[in-house]
């Protein structure tokens, strides 16, 4: 029975993509299929959740092309967190997409919804991958299915962004990640995700250190500098795509893969003996601080949010490499926390563009009085990214700090504190300007302000939902904490 749940989780988005394509000339039916499929997927994932919490096996093997190498799926706690987040946010982002794509009269909407559904199917496969081979297949499928979304507008800027997107993500995975997977199989005889890892006693520390760097930079979706350029470049896509890239699937697939490799391939105990683990931790800290400083200088709102994402992703890498059970729990929690906070921020940016056609931070003075729901949700998402209660970002940062203090990793403590101040420096002025500064004129009639209110209702509903979820996750973190604790045997 449990294997059928995995089949449904993988098959529902693919089935949806097929029907969306057939119903492309009927927007209402096309979007109804999208929403029904998204709700059905969430129900399937929620049906798997109690099985995982009870410690029961949930597994499916589709095929084995060669002995010892299978396309197989097995649900474990980290994958359960990722699947819950992605399936819930598919619903929310679909509601937002309906309002945004219609409100801005975007072209090629059918292709958009088809590729989005295929990307969700790849995300489910990646979340439930039992081994590195399955993960790699789904990882590449996610890259290819999101490429048409990045190049949605089909202009020169979109094509350049698409080349950067494919070049970095495919190049890093084929040149670095795939050799790392092959080397792991040759050296250990296994690429199955195993509690405690597969390398202890089989891989020399020097080789293990090299493999660690290959994995970290081979997983280009984690956007560790300097392999981060694809992420700001992809901001030419419509805002629902930005939300998919930053919150629902792509970047989450990157840091999810990093944590999964750290915990289930290397193992925390093995990594504690690797000098290269400290080097990797410094690289993550450098990315956090540098991306935060760059974000400070960005006037374009989506680019500021993009560099914020680069920084926030490396929080997950940093937390995993602190090599404390508590910090690893923080890394797992931050995958969910960042998803809800960042999708709220990007949807707010999309709402501002749809209602007011503004894209720069310098244009937002007083906009909170015309768009109170949008900017109120933005404020909640920003507070979560900073790490302040009562938003869920406080929880993940708290566990990261506890883990760093537990093992006396003072560099990590300093990075988390400094970056929190930088987060406040590039988010709080936006909130201040939106609510407390006088509204700017429209540039055509001096002294007059543009006539607009909130964006269409589906957009506002979606961003208020995710902002509310950010608060609720702080107030009721039980299931997420339990899954994160199961990840490290607590």
N, C-alpha and C positions, 0 to 999 in steps of 0.2 A: 504493500500500500504506500509506504513512504517513497518508494522509487517513482510512483506515479505523480506524487507531488512535485518532484524535481522535473519530470517530463512536462507537467503543466506550467511550471515556472519558466521553463525554457521555451515551450511551445506557444504559450498565449501571446507574447509580443510578436512572434513570427506570424502567427495566424492573423493577428491584428494588422500587421504590415501588408499582408496579402489582400485582406478585405478593404483596407484603406485605398490601396491601389485600384481595385475594381470599382470602388465607390467615389473615385476622385472627382467626378463631375457633379456630385451631389454633396456640397460642403456640410450640410446638416447631418447627413448619414455618415459621412467620413469622420466627422468630429465625434459623433455619438459612439461609433465603434472604438475610437481612441479612448474615450472616457470609460466606456464599459469594460474594455480590456484592461485598462489601468486599475480599475477597482477590483476586477477579478484577480489580477496578479497579486495585489496586496492581500486579498483574502487567502490566496494559496500560500503566500509567504507566512502569514500569521498562523496558518494551520501547521506549518513546519515548526514554528517557534516553540510550542510546548514540548515537542519531541526533543529538540535540542536542549532545552532547559532541564529535561528529565534525564539527559545523558543517553538517549536512545539513538542508535545508528540510523542515519538517513543517507542512502547511497544509491548510485546508479552507474553502471558501466555500459557504455554504448558500443564500443568496439576496441579491439587491440590490434593495431596495424602490424606490430612486431612483438615478440614475446617480451614481457616486462615493461611494455610501453602501451598504455591504454588511454582512451578518451573516457575519463571517468569523473564522476561528481560525488562529493561527500560534503555534508553540511557540518561545519564546526562553528564555534561561537563568534569568531571574527567575521566570517562570511555571513553569519546570520545578522549581525549588526549592519553590514554593508547592504545586504538584500532588503532589510526592513527600510532603511533610509531611501534606497533607490526606488523601491516599489511605491512607497508613499509619495515621494516627490515627483514620480511620473504623473500621478493624478494632479497634483498641484500645478506642475509646470504645464500640463495639458490645458487646464483651465486658463492659466495665464496666456498660453500660446494662442488660444482661440480669440481672446480679447486683443492681444497684440497684433497677430497676423491680420485679423480683419480690420482692426482700428487703423493700421498703417498700410492697408491694401497691398500686403507683400505678395510678390509673384511666387509661383511654383510651391504653393502651399501643400499640395498632395505629396510631392516629393519630400517636403520637410517632414510631414507626419510619418511617412513610410520609413525614412532613414532614422527618425527618432525612435520608432518602435524596434527596428533592427538593433540599434545601439543599446536599447534596454535589454533585449535578448542576450546580446554579448555580455552585458554587465552582469546579468543573472548567472551566465555560465562562468564568468570570471569569479564571482563571489562564491560559487559552489565547487570550484575546481578542486579535484582531489590531489592533483600532482602538477608539476611545472609544465609538462607537455600540454595538458588541457588548458592551463592558465595562459600559456603562450598563444595557443590557437585563438582563444577568446579575446586576449589582449590585442592581437592583430586585427581581429574582426571588428573590434571597437574602433580602432584607428581608421580603418577603411570605411566603416559605416558613417562616421562623423565627418569625413572629408567633404562630402557634398553639402553638409550643413555649414561648414566653415566658408565654403565658396558659394554660398547661397545666392549672393547678389550678382555673381558672374561678371563683375567688372575687373579692371586691371588690379586694383588694390586687393580684391578678394582672391584673385588668382595668385598674386605674390604671397599672400598670407597662406593660401593652400599649399604652395610649394614649400614654404618654411615649415608648415605643420607636418606634412608628409615626410619631408627630408629629415627633420630632427627625430620624429617619433619612429618612423620605419628604420631610419639609419641607426639609431641607438639600439633598437631592439634586435636588429639583424647582426650588427657588428659587435655588440657588447653583450646583450642579454642572452641571445641564443648560444654563443660559445660558452658562457657561464653555465647555462643549463646542461650543455653537453659535457663540460668538464666535471660538473657535479655528478652526473650519471656515471662517467668513467671512473671517477675517484671513489665514489661511495657505493655504487651499484643501485642507487635508489634516487628517484626524484619525487617520491611521494611525500606529501606534507605530514610530518611526524612530530608529535609533542616531544620537545627536547632537542629536536634537530637530527640530522643524519651525518654530520661531519665529525663529531667527537671521536677521536681515536683512529680516524681514517684519513684526514687531510692535515698536512703539516701547517703550522701557523703562518708561515710565509705565503704558502699557496692560498690558504684561507683568506689572508688579507687582500691578496690580489683579486680573488673571487668576490669579496665584499665590494670592492670598488667597481668591478665589472657589473655587479647587480645594481648598485646604486645609480650608476650612470647609464646602464642599459635600460633601466626603467625610466625612460625619458618623461613619461607622464607625471612623475613626481616633481619635475621642474627644478631639480637641484642645479644651481648655477655652475657652469655657464650654459647648461642645456635647458634654459627656461624661455628662450626667445619666442618659441612657438606660441606661448600662452598670451602675451600681449598682442602678438600679431593676429591671433584669431579673434580679436575684439571687433574686427570688421563685420562679423556675422551678426544677424539679428539677436536681440537681447535674449529670447528664449534659448538660442543656441549657447550664448554665454552662460546662461544658467545651467544648461546641460553640461558644458565643459567644466565649470567651476564647482558645481554642487552635486549634481545627480550622478554623473558617471565618470568622465574622463580623468580629471585630476584625482578623484577619489580612487579610481582604479590604480593609479600610480602609487599613492601612499599606502593603500590597502596591500598592494603587492609587496612593497618594502617591508611592512610589518609582518606579513605572512612569511616572507623569506627569512627575516630575522628570527622569528619565533620557531618556525617549523622546519627550516632547512639548516640554518646555522645553530640555533639554540643559544639562549642567553649565557649559559655556563661556558660554552665554547668561545663565544665572542669576548668574554672577560679576559681571556688569555691572548687576545690579538691586539698588538699595538696599533694596527690599522683601524681598529674600531674607534680609538680616540681621534685619529686623523679625520675619519668620516664624521664624527661628532662635531669637530671644529668646522668642517665644510658646511654642515647643516646650520651651525650657528652663524657662520659668515653669510649664508644665503638669507637667513632670517633678518639680520640687521641691514644688509645691503639693500634687499628688496624693500624694506620699510623706509629707508632713506630715499630711495628712488620714488616710492609712492608719495612721499611728502611733496615732491616737485611736480607732480602730475596735475594739470588743470582739468584735463578730460576725465570725467567721472568714471567711465568704464576702465580706462587705463589705470587710474588710481586703484580701483578695485582689483584689477588684474595683478598688479604688483603686490597688493595686499595678499592675494591668493598665493603667489609665489612664496611669500614670507610664511603664511599660515601652514602651507604644506610642509615646510621644513620643520615646523613645530612637531609634527608627527614623526618625522625622521629623527629629530633630536631626542624626542621622548623615548623612541624605541632603542636608540643607541646609548641612552643613559644606563641601560641594562639592569634596571630595577623592576621588580614586578609591579610596583605602584606606578612608575612612569610608563610602563607598557600598557597598563590599564588606561592611563591618561592618553596615550597615543590612540588606542582603540576608541575611546570616548570622543576624541577630537575629530575623528572621521565623521561621526554623526553631528557633533556640535557645529563644526565648520560648515557642513552641508546646509543645515537649517539657517544659520546666520548669513552665509554668503548668498544663498539663493534669494533671501529676503532683500539683500542689498542690490543685487542685480535686477530683480523684478521692480524694485523701487526706481532704479535708473531707467528701466524700460517704461515705467509709468510716467516719469517726468518727460521723457522724450515724446511719448504718445500724446500727452495732454498739453505740454508747453513747448515741445520741440527744442528743449535745452539739453546740451550735452556736457557743459563745462561746470566745474565747481564754482567758478567766479560768477556764474549766471543765477545762482540759487538763492540769492538774498531775498528773504521774505516769502519764499515759495511755500513754506510750511503753513502759512495762513490760508493759502488757496488749496493746498493738498495736505490737510492735517493727517488723514489716515495713512497716506503714502509716507510722509516724512516721520510720522510716529513709528511706523513699522521699520523705517530706515534706522531710526534712533535705537530701536531694540536690537536690530542686527549688528549695528556698530558697537553697542555696549557688549554684546556677546563676543565680538572679535577682540575687543580690548581685554575682556576677561573679568567683567564686573558683574556682581549679582544685581538683580535676580535673573540674569540671562545664563544660559547653559554653558557659555564659554568659561565661566568661573570654575565649573566642575573639572573640566579637562585640564585647565592650567593648574588648578589646585593639586591634582594628582601628579602632574609633571613635577611641580615644585617639591612635593612630598618625596617623590622618588629620587630626585636629585639630591635633596638633603639627606635622605637615607644612606646614600652611597658617597656622600660628600663630594659631589660633582659640582664644584663651585663655578666653573665656566658656564655650565648649563643654567645655573641659578642666575648668574649675571646676564646671560642672553635673554632669558625669559623676562626678567625685570626690565631690562633696557628696551626690549622690543615692545613690551606692554606700554611703556611711556611713549614710544614712537607711534604705536597704534592710536593712542589717545590724541597725539599731535596731528595726525592726518584725518581722523574721523570727527573729533569734537568740534573743530571749526565749521564743518559742514552743518552740523546740527544747530550750532549757535547762529550761523548766518541764516538758516532756513526759518527759524522761529523768532529771532530777536533783532535782526537787521531789517531796515525798511526795504520794501519791494523795489526792484529795479524797473526802470522804464523799458518799453519794448524797442526803443531805438528809432521808432518812426514818429511818434508824437510825444515831444518832451513833457514829462510830468505824468504821462498816462502809463498805466501798467497793462500788460497783456490780459485779455479776457479769457480765462480758462479756469476750470475746477479740477476735480479728480479725473483720472483716466477711466475708461469703461469699467463697468462693474466686475466682469470676470478678472481683470487685472488686479483691482483692489482686493477682491475676495481672496485671490491666491496669495498675495503678499501679507495680508492680515493673518491668514491661516498659518503661514510659516513663521511669522513673528510670534504668534500665540504658541506655536509648537516649541519655539526657542525658550519661552518662559516655562511652559509645562514640563519640558525636559529637565529644567533646573528643579522644579518643585517635586516631580515624580520620576526620579532617575532609576528606580528599582530594577526593571528588566535590563536596561542598558548596563548598569553597574554589575548585575549578576552575570551577564554574558562576558563583560570585560574581565571579571574575576575568574570565570571559567577558563579564559584564554591563558591565564598564568597559574592555574591550579589553586585559586583561592575561593 
